[in-house]
Structure formats: structure tokens, C-alpha cells
Amino acid sequence: MNANAAPFSTTLTRLLACRHPIICAGMGGPARAELAAAVSKAGGFGLLGMVRESAATIKQEIAAVRAATDQPFGVNLIPGGTKPELLDAELDACLRARVPAMCFFWDVFPDVIERAKQGGALVLYQVGSLDDALEAERAGADAIIAQGVEAGGHVRGNVGLLTLLPEIASRVRVPVVASGGIANGAGLAAALALGAAGVHCGTAFLATHESYAHEYHKQRIVDASAGDTVHTDIYAINWPAGSPVRVLANSVTDEVRDHPFGNDPYSLPGEVIAEDEWGPIPKYSTVSPLRSTTGELEKMALYAGQSSALVHARESAEEVIQRILSEAVGTLDRLQAQRLPAPIRRRAQETD
Ligand SMILES: Cc1cc2nc3c(=O)[nH]c(=O)nc-3n(C[C@H](O)[C@H](O)[C@H](O)COP(=O)(O)O)c2cc1C
């Protein structure tokens, strides 16, 4: 496909002023300026994953995206997983820098939506249920990201995307974006068929050259099959206990194979297992291995969606976007070719 082609124009591409309806999730840690800028430059929509980062870091990362591209981008924050004073400083840094969009996740915070809107940013809200989608829309969100239980990283709900997406799309008026399990063009085509105006992918971009994830994590994603992920709440240090994640199975998830939920890692011995540029990382921490991490990487939270089964190679962010687009066009062409020509359809319906 011609690199300048824009085969999908949707309410999402018009809202976000981007060429392709593909958002790269604001993955805290891996999605720094290098990845967000590469995605936006390639016509998708890049999000900086800035959960619990300082205002100074956020300012610096926003400036780095702008130095690399003039295309629009956004910043992801998690209000419910951040102390109020830090959240206040993070929002202030984003809005002072006049970021085009904010993306929030987990519990819905109407006051945060209102503040971001008053600051001139578009608001995307990732939810895992119809109730949260309706609440976010009522509070003024400009787009809802529907996250299915297949998703990698923190998983808000319990419903598969195949059902959650059309349920939400039929009940909200703003554009709905599909999240979880999508890493190829058939996934984009399916999401559009189910009522989405675009897709939001994390795992598909995790193993790209521009991602700040550690090489070990990237290779584990490329090597994984769909059944290799585990849905558990054992990784919760830094988050409230009882916040489920989807990670690749490892020696830590093996310890709780019989009780993946109902764990309180704050009550377990949390010896230090690794270290990165921000300091020591205890066992059960929600921090995932990054380029600068050393230590027992196998024991860390190796976030991965079931879509890791669809990631087969180490690519650039632009290659991921171009591949998803051309595969989606091919999928739709193939479906169209499978439709019976109208006269044959009529004959098939004739009874005698
Ligand atoms: C490594 C990783 C880190 C993530 N970190 C965040 C985060 O900081 N904020 C957020 O809103 N979502 C985060 N997510 C979840 C994504 O927003 C999204 O729901 C998920 O990636 C979709 O499923 P997929 O991985 O199959 O594409 C993360 C996901 C991954 C894989």
C-alpha cells in the first residue's frame, strides 16, 4: 500500500486530526516520546504513558514529541492510581503545555474530565464496562475506549471485546475505540464492523524498535502464544490491591496458579528483584522491565495482551501501522469478494 494512502476516514480520525484510526496506548514506561512521536509521525495517534511521572518529566517528554513531529498526540494518566497532589501537578503540566488530547483510564473521575476539557484538551477515556462508558460520556469525554478482557496491562473489566464493543457503541453518541486483542488488520476490520471508529493497541507496539520496553520483554512478546498470558492481581505494588493485570506467565504467576485473584501483595515479603533509573523494584511491583532495568527480569510484570500471539516480528511503529492498514484493506476486499453477486442471491432465495 502506498505510504501516503489513508484508506480509513472515521469520526475518530476527524476528531483527533490524524490520518489513520490507530491509537498507540499510553503504556506507562514503554510509551515515551520516541514511540509516541513515531506513531503520530506515521499517521496514527501517539500517547505518552506518563502515569505517576513528575511534571518535569512530562514537560520534557511533550517537548521531545514536538521536536520530532508536528502531528497531534496525547498524554495518558491514571487518576485513580496517582496521589492527588501528583495528579494535580501532572494535569497542570499537560494543560500548560497545551497537549491536544488527554487519555485517562480506570475509575471515571468527572472532575478530571472537566478540568482537561476546560484546559482545551480532547478527552479519551478507556473503560471496561457500559456503566463506566456512560459515566465518562456524561462527564464530557470526547471518545470512549472500550477495553476488552483480552487486553494487556491493567484490565478494568471482565467482558470480551466482541460483546463489550457493540454494547457500548450502541449506547454512546461519541466515537468508540476498540482496545484489547487487536494487533493486525483483520482486528481493525472487525473492530470497525462491531461499531468502533478506530483501534487502541498496546501489545502491537510494545515490541517495536521505538518502545522503551526492555529487549527481554520485547522478545517474550514476539515468542508468545495466545494462551501464554495470565489474568491476575498478584502484581499490585504501586496500585490499590485488587487491580487485575494481564501479563505473560512466569515464575511469579506460577506461585499463584491456584489463586490468581484475591491476593494482597502488600502483605507478602517484597524483596528487591531489580533496579532501574528510578530506583529499586520490589517483587510484585507493577513496574515492567525497561531499557534501563537490570535484575531478575523474568519475575517482573511482563505485561502482554492475548494479542501477543499476533506479534511475530520486531518492527518499527510505522511498519506496524502500515501492516495493519494494508491487512485491513485486504480483509475487507476478501469479504467483499465472498459476497454472492445480486442475481445469484435472488436466485438462491427463490423457492420454486
Ligand atoms: C506494557 C503495557 C503497559 C500499559 N500501561 C498502561 C498505562 O500506563 N495506562 C493505560 O491507560 N493503559 C495501559 N495499558 C493498557 C492499554 O491501555 C490497553 O488497554 C491494552 O494494551 C490493550 O490491549 P492489547 O495490549 O491487546 O492491545 C498498558 C498495556 C501494556 C501492554
The ligand as an ORCA input file, in Angstrom:
! r2SCAN-3c Opt
* xyz 0 1
  C       3.033     -2.782     28.645
  C       1.683     -2.172     28.828
  C       1.557     -1.070     29.653
  C       0.312     -0.447     29.795
  N       0.231      0.683     30.539
  C      -0.915      1.408     30.524
  C      -0.964      2.703     31.121
  O       0.006      3.191     31.698
  N      -2.123      3.388     31.009
  C      -3.226      2.891     30.359
  O      -4.229      3.587     30.250
  N      -3.216      1.648     29.833
  C      -2.086      0.907     29.876
  N      -2.054     -0.337     29.285
  C      -3.302     -0.914     28.735
  C      -3.620     -0.344     27.350
  O      -4.160      0.936     27.504
  C      -4.622     -1.193     26.553
  O      -5.786     -1.370     27.289
  C      -4.113     -2.558     26.131
  O      -2.788     -2.502     25.704
  C      -4.994     -3.095     25.009
  O      -4.748     -4.474     24.779
  P      -3.602     -5.001     23.778
  O      -2.368     -4.948     24.607
  O      -4.042     -6.351     23.392
  O      -3.528     -4.047     22.615
  C      -0.831     -0.990     29.144
  C      -0.691     -2.121     28.346
  C       0.537     -2.718     28.160
  C       0.653     -3.920     27.259
*
